Amino acid sequence: MSASEERYRDALEAAAGHARRWLESQGTRRIGPQATAAELAADFGGPLPQEGMPAAEVVDYLAAKAEPGLMAMPSGRFFGWVIGGTLPAALAADWLLSAWDQNTGLRFATPATAAIEEAAGKWILELLGLPEESDVGFATGATMANFTGLAAARWRLMADAGWDLDGDGLAGAPRIRCFVGQERHETIDLGLRYLGLGRPTVVPSDRQGRIIPAELDCALDLALSAGEGGRPVPALVCLQAGNLHSGAFDPLVEAIAIAKAHVDGAFGLWAAAVPELSALTAGLGLADSWGTDAPKTLNVPYDCGIVIVRDARALRSAMGLHAVYLIQAADGAGDPSERVPELSRRARGVPVWAALKSLGRDGVASQVRTLVHRAAQLADQLAALDGVEVLNDVDYTQVSLAFGDDAVTRAVTERVMGDGRVWMSGSRWQDRDILRISVSNWSTDDADVRIAVDAVRDALAAVRG
Ligand SMILES: Cc1ncc(COP(=O)(O)O)c(C=O)c1O
């Protein structure tokens, strides 16, 4: 064995051992970190050493020193934000991907990873019932997936209005009116800002955070009447499949009938894989583009966002880059780099492919179904406790709790966060402080649900004295 081969072997074996021990500790370990970033700074910082350290020792050092500062996000008892765990096949595929080290921008240069991504894309369309002509790209997360879908929409709306966006830019371009529900995720505004589309018009939502179609209609009418010279006003509505407080889905059929639509389904898009949740996602396939995050509900490791755009030409025009040294494949499937904002990139679709291959269609449906079931168990058992209000009335993966007034809710939240057995986060929703539970980990089981209910009950009892 050569010296370089030995160094790989030692480092990878050390990493595999540490990774296994970390994952095996998830069932019993404390969830929250026990050291702050400031406390850990000295272990990782200081002057850059003059001399290096053998690779396996670096890995051992990293694992030992990071341990107290790790949040047990892959644990079934982690309920903070919508994060998800990692499926074994997806995690292992992610390791392989790092070892392969394929810069998957060009189809002809990295055919294996390009073909795997194309297959994953087709499976996703099939699984979610989205138009088969759509193009699928793998970005870093839902934020960039949504940004990419919005960029394709901007390109198409400008082209339809007779404006050459690529040639003439935004100065003097027709104004695109963007509409969002009151409870859209803030990253939608960020995407619009990146694209120079400005602040969107905010349309009122109902008590669970769903956009109200009649209000969208009114807002659009108003914008149309303000249009110049009777010319049509380019308009785009950003809808949401899965509200992070209530789990609610916007009424897609009604809203999509009103304007060109992008759907942010960061964690909710996967509901479309479950036949009995079809009421939530009715009309999903009528939109023009969709964004989601694969770690959240599918449970691949971070990071991986998925953008799906019906109008492949608009996507590739918005994202494509052509240079003399980047030789494109002659066949028509297009290069991975034409579908996302980055040129040189990790083939994030590979862990997605592995997750789908290991679960199959039934397995994805069953995983989403289980998350929804766990959230219902939590909501039911918590609602039965004296002094607990469950504020959401949607059966998906989110549970929002209040405990009387805001001061009590804040005190309970603080105690739950410091409890160690589980981790949940605070938020503010419908003008109230809340304790928010997200069920997004495939491994959360009955015992985890029991522990979560105990942790909330104990925190409330302690606050009440
Ligand atoms: C509805 C919604 N949209 C967008 C995002 C942003 O996703 P990401 O963190 O993958 O960029 C989130 C994150 O939780 C979300 O819940």
The ligand as a MOL file (V3000), in Angstrom:
LIG
                    3D

  0  0  0     0  0            999 V3000
M  V30 BEGIN CTAB
M  V30 COUNTS 16 16 0 0 0
M  V30 BEGIN ATOM
M  V30 1 C -41.7080 26.8900 4.4410 0
M  V30 2 C -40.2240 27.0780 4.3940 0
M  V30 3 N -39.6540 27.6670 3.3180 0
M  V30 4 C -38.3260 27.8550 3.2250 0
M  V30 5 C -37.4790 27.4450 4.2290 0
M  V30 6 C -35.9870 27.6570 4.0750 0
M  V30 7 O -35.4040 26.4160 3.8800 0
M  V30 8 P -33.8440 26.1190 3.8430 0
M  V30 9 O -33.3880 26.2210 5.2570 0
M  V30 10 O -33.7440 24.7240 3.3200 0
M  V30 11 O -33.1820 27.0990 2.9570 0
M  V30 12 C -38.0170 26.8350 5.3730 0
M  V30 13 C -37.1640 26.4020 6.4700 0
M  V30 14 O -37.5860 25.8220 7.4490 0
M  V30 15 C -39.4250 26.6230 5.4470 0
M  V30 16 O -39.9950 26.0300 6.5090 0
M  V30 END ATOM
M  V30 BEGIN BOND
M  V30 1 1 1 2
M  V30 2 1 2 3
M  V30 3 2 2 15
M  V30 4 2 3 4
M  V30 5 1 4 5
M  V30 6 1 5 6
M  V30 7 2 5 12
M  V30 8 1 6 7
M  V30 9 1 7 8
M  V30 10 2 8 9
M  V30 11 1 8 10
M  V30 12 1 8 11
M  V30 13 1 12 13
M  V30 14 1 12 15
M  V30 15 2 13 14
M  V30 16 1 15 16
M  V30 END BOND
M  V30 END CTAB
M  END
